[in-house]
């Protein structure tokens, strides 16, 4: 009987029944095949948020192609890109078609994106259709959460989130054009300082607990989809020195991800401390958010550290556009007056493709093409 069972078990293991988290050996085998990963969190200048980027009426293929060409010129080989559950509910087939087009243009520019399924930051009431115009001088004035607060606190709707997770991953689970799946962005972020505090009336009081529960379930949904690419979700707060003393959320994210990802907007000493703490997991590491110039997290100080320690580096922002992320976080309370702040918070290029600071783009080229003249 055992000889009959073996082929059956092999069939079950390859027929969509999912997989476990990678072992250290599997993760490091994947890591050895990667170049030094460098890129940005990418939204085209023409989109205020994830919905405007992906909906059929506003999908800017030409603009995306042009901007990814600028990324390729810097030696970038990945981009972190946000999706949204409402796009799946609106038109799953159309969404998959546009995602496939996006992956084609990424491949054209030798870029393999990391795709983000859910996000806990900014507007808690996302709506399909035409998005509002940017609020002048306000950082990310139209970015939307996924799922929205109403769906997050109504767990009877979570089967829709599972269907979205497994539908998207299932459709692209063996697609070599995709670098990785990032499941939830900052699941416990309460957005205390955004929207002037007015949005907190819409947020569930136990948002951090719900976000923690969602990311735990969504990670499992992702593994059930059996992707060939790594699955991850990034801690962003807390002390990471001792696994046993970490918060429940951070410990879960670090111990239930194929590869280690994290966010850090601090100056170089704190960045180095974080990386040293994460090396104990013995898995590939990618910083999926950094670079806020006034905070002391700059390309000049942080990017070379990533190269030295072989940590993948994905900064926030690429081309200044409708997201308004050249403006700092605190502009929700005090909007920037005038066309732009004295020092850009995020972003690398102006909308016409000229670099904000040529010395920064030159640094990218130096680090990604060290043998170039």
N, C-alpha and C positions, 0 to 999 in steps of 0.2 A: 504493500500500500504506500509506503513512504516514497517509492520510486515514481508512483503515479502522482503523488502530491507535489513533488518538486517542480515539474513543469507548470502545474496549476499555480503554485505560489509565485513563480517567475512571471506568469501571465498577469496575475493580480498586481504585482509590483510595477508593471509598466502600462496599466490600463486605467490610469486616472485616479488611483486610490491614494495618491499623495506620497509624501516622503517625510523623513525626519530632518531635523536641523543637521547641516553638514558637520562632520567631524573636523577637528583641527587640521588633519591631513588633507581632507577634501577642500577646505577653505584655502589652505596654503597652496595647494596644487593650482587652484583657480588664480590665486594672487600672483604666482610665478609667471603666469601666462599674460599678465597685464603689463602695459607700460606704466610709467609714473602717471597716475591719473590726475588730470588738471582740467578744470572747467568752471562753469558758473551756474547759478540758479537762473534759468532762462524763461523769460516771457518776452515776446516780441514787443517792440515799442508801440505797436498799434493796439495792444490789448491792455485793458485795465485789470483783468483778472483771468482766472482759468476758463471761465465760461466764454468770455469774449475771444480768448485765444482759440477755442476748439469748436464753437458753434458754426454751423455751415455758413451763415450769413456773414461772419466776420473772420473766418479762417484765412489768414494772410499768408498764403503759400509763398508768394514772391518775396515778401518782407522777411519771412523766416529764412528762406534760401540765402538772401543777401546777408543777413546778420550772422548766420552760421558760417558763411564765408569769412567774415571778419574774425570769428572765433578760431577757425582753422588757421588763419594767418598768424595767430598768436601761439599756435602749437597746442591749442586746447583739443582734447580728445574725448571729453564727456560733457554732458549738461544735465543738471537736475531739473526735471520738468513736472509740473503739477497737473494732475487730471482732476475729475470731479464726478461724484456719483450721479448727479442730475443729468450729466451728459449721456450716461448709459441708459437712464430711464427715458430720456427724451427720444433717443434714436440710436440704439446700440449698434446697428449695422453701419449707419452713417458715421458714427464716432470711430468705430474700428477702421473704416475706410480712410478717414482723415488721419488717424494715428499711423496707419500704414504709409500714407503719403509722407508724413513727418519723418518716419523712420527711414524712408528712402532718401530724403534730402539730408538727413543726418549722415547716412552711409556715404553719400556723395562727398561730404566734407570730412569723412573719416572720424566721425563723432558717434559714440555709443552712449545714449542717454540713460540716466537713472530715473525711473518713473515713480512719482509719488501719488498714492491713491487717495489719502485723506489728509486734512489739515485743520487744526484747531484754532487757527489765528484769524483775527480781524472780523469781518461782518458775520454775525451769527444767523442772518436771514437771507440766504442766497435765493435768487429767483432767475429762472430761465428767461430768455428773450433779450431785448435790448438792455444794455447796462448803462448806468448813469455816467455822466461826464466826470472826469477827475475833479476833485476839490482842490483849487489852487493852493500850492504850498503845503499840502498835507501828504505825509508818507502813506503809501498804499491805501488811498482813500476809497478804493472800490474792491479790494481783495475780499474773497468770501471763504467762509469755512465749509468744509465737507466732512461729515454731513452737517447740515444746519442744526441749530439748537433744538428745533421742534422734533427732528428725527432722532437726534442724539438721546433725548430724554424719553422717547417713546420706543422702548425696546421691541414692541410688537412690529416695528418697521425695520428692524435690523436684518431680517431675511432679505430685504432689498439690498442692503449693504453687502451681504454675503454673496448674493447673485452678481452684483457689480464686481466685487473683488475676484471671484472665481471666473466670471465671464471675461474680464480683461486679461487676467493672467493666463487663463486657459487658452485664449485665442493666440497669445504670443509666447507661450511658455518655452518653446524651443527656438525662439528667434534670436539668432546671433547678433542682430543689430542692437539689442537691448543689453545694457551693462548689468543692471540690478533693479530690484523692486524695493522701494522705500514705502513702508506700509502706512504709517501715520506720522505727520509732522507735529512735533511737540504736543502730544496728546493731552497733557495736563495744563496747557497754557490757558490762563484765565482771562487774558486780555484786559487786565485791570486798568491800564493807562490809555486804552484806545477809545475812540468814539466819545470822548469827553465823559466817559463813565455811563452814558445813557444806555448803551447796549446791554449793560449788566442786568437790566430788567428782563431782557430776553434770554439771557444765559441761565441754564439750570444751576441752582445753588451748589449742587454736588458735581459740578462739571469735571473737576479733576478725577473724581472717583469713576465717573462715567467714561471719561477719556481713557483711563487706565484699563477699565473693563473692555472697552472697544478694541484697544490695540492688542490686548491679550487674545481676544477672539479673532481679530482680523489677521494676526500672525498665523494662527492655526488654519484659518480659511486659505491663506496664501500657500502654506505647505501642502494642504489638501489638493491644491491645483497642480502640484507636482512640477514646479518650474525648474528648468535647467539653469536659470540664472540665480544668483544669491538673493536672499530675502533679508531685510534689515529694518531697523527703526532706531532713531538716534536720541539718546538722552541729551539734555541741554542744561540742566541745573544740578546742583548738589555736589557732594564729595564722592569721588570715584576711587579713592585710595584703597578702601577695604570693601570687598564684595559683601561681606556679612553685615557691614554697617550702612550699606546703601539703602536708599528708599526702595520700597517694594517695586515701584515702577522701573527705576533705573536698573535694579538687579535683573528684573525680568527681560528688559530690552537687551541688556548685554549678554544674557545667558540663553536667549531664544532668537538670536540673529546669526545668520551664517557668517557674516562679516561685521566688523565693528564700525559703526558710524557715530559721529558726535558733532555738536555745535559749539563754537567758542568765538566770542567777539572781544576777548580780552587781549591785552598786550602780550608780547612774546614770552615773558617769564611764566605767566599762567598757562599759556598755550603749551609750552614745553612740559610743564608739570602735568597737564592733562594727558599728553601723549605718553609720557613715562608711565602714568598710572594704567593706561590702556594696553600697554605692551604685554602685561601679564596674561592677557587673554590668548596670546599667541595666534592671532588671526589678522588678516589684512585689515588696515584701518583707513578710513576716509573721513576727513572733516567736511561735512556737507553744508555747513554754513560758517562763514567768517568774513572779515573785512568790513569794518565800520570806521572810517578814517578818524573822526573826532574821538572815538573810544580808544584809540591807540592800536587798533587792529588794522594794520596797513599791509599792502603787498610787499613793500620793502622789508618789513620786519618779520612777517609771518610766512610768506611764500617760500623763501629759501629754507626755512626750518622744515617745511613739508618735504622739500626735495632731499634734504640731508637725512631725514628719518624715514623716507619712503612712505610717507602718509599722503594719500590722495587729497587734493585740495579743490574745493568747490566753493567759490565766494558767492555772496548774495549780490545779484544784479549784474546786468550786462550792458544793455543799451538804455540810456535815459529815455523814458517815454511816459505812457499814461499811468504807469504804476507810481510815478512820483517818488521813487526810492532814492533819488539824490537828496531828498529832504530827510531829516532825522526822525526817529520814533516820536520824540516829544512834540512834534508839530501837530499832533492831535489836540494838544492843549494850547500851543502857540504856533500857528501856521507861519511859515516863512514868508516874509514880505519881499516882493520883487521876483524876478524870474527864476533865480536860483540862489541857494545858500552860498556863503563865502567859501565853504569847504563841502564838497559833495560827501554825502553819507555813504552811499553805495554807488554802483555802476562804473563802467569803464569807458564806454563810447558815447559821444553825442549822436543824435538821430541821423546826422549826415555821414557817420562813420569816422569822424575825427576823434582821436583819443582825448579824454579829459586831461590826462597827464601823459605825455609821450614817454616820460621816463618809466612809467608803469608798464606800458605795452612793450617797451624795449626790454624790461626785466623778464616778462613772460617769454619773449623770444630767446633771451639769453639762457634761461633755465630749461626751456623745452627743446632748443636747438643749440646745445653748447658748442658744437663744432662749426656753427655758421660764422661767417666773418662779421 
